[in-house]
Amino acid sequence: FFFGANWNQFICCTMEVVLQRQIQNLEKDHARRCDSFRTEVQRLQNKCSDLQEEVTFERVKVASELQHICQQFSRDGHVPIHMLQRLAERVVTEGAKLAP
């Protein structure tokens, strides 16, 4: 059995060990959460990059169709309605795909 100062010293040492373990566990948990957060940020950055590429590609396709429609109009003085409908459908369809 412990008595007096020895008992207090034992309690203090035990508490110190317990607190050190808790601190180590908190540090490990914090590091794990930081790694998880960094991984998620990287995933979102990749997704944003992919979406930007997709948007750019769709803009190029739409711009190309618009240019074709303008050329047809300047050449013939009119544009077949199906060309305008196709362009409108593409813009609506692609826009819906890219919407959150």
N, C-alpha and C positions, 0 to 999 in steps of 0.2 A: 504493500500500500504506500501511496505517496502522501506526504504531509508537508504543510507549510510551503516554503519557497519552491521546493522540488515539484510539488503539485501544480503550482502556478506556472512554473517553467514548462512542465509537461503539457499543460493546456495551451499555452502560448505556442509551443512548437507544433502541436497537433493542428491548431487553428491556422498557423502559417502554412503548413503543408496542404491543408484543405483549400485555403485561399489561392495558393500557387496553382493547384490543379484546376480550380475554377477559372483562373486567369488564362491558363494554357488552353482550356476548352473554349473559352470565349475568343481567344486569339485564333484558334483553328477554325471556329465557326465563322468568324469575321473574314478570314482569308478565303474560306470556301464560298461565302456569299459574294465576295469581291470577284473571285474567278467566275462564278456563275453570272454575275452582272456583266463582266467584260465579254463573256461568251455571247450573252444576249445582245449586247450593243453591237458586236461584230456581225451577228446574224442579221440584225435590223439594218446595219449599214450595207451589207451585201444585198439585202432585199431592196433597199432604196436604189442601189446602183442598178440592179436588174430592172426595176420599174422605170428608171430614167432611160435606160437603153431601149426598153419596149416603147416608151412614149416617143423617143426620138425616131425610132423605126416607123411608128404609125404616122408621125408628122410627115416624114419623108414620103410615105405612100400616099397620104392625103394631098400633099403638095404636088406630087407627080400627077395625080388624077385631076387636080384643079388646073394645072398647067395644060394638060391634055384638053380639058373642057374649054379653056380660054383660047387655045389654038384652033379648036374646032369652031368656036364662035367667031373668031376673027376671019377664019377662012370661009365659013359658010353663012355667017350672019345669024345662025341659030344653033341651039344645042338640043340634041334629042333628050326628051324628058327622062328616059331610062338611065342616062349617064348621071343626071342630077340625083335621081332616086338612089342609084347605087352608091354615090358619094355620101348622100345623107345617111343611108343605112350603115355604111362603114363608120362614119363619125359617131353615130349613136351606139352601134355595137361595140366598137373599140372603147369608146368613152365609158360605157357601162362596165366593161371588163376591168378598166383601170380605176374605177371608183372604189373607195374603201367600203 
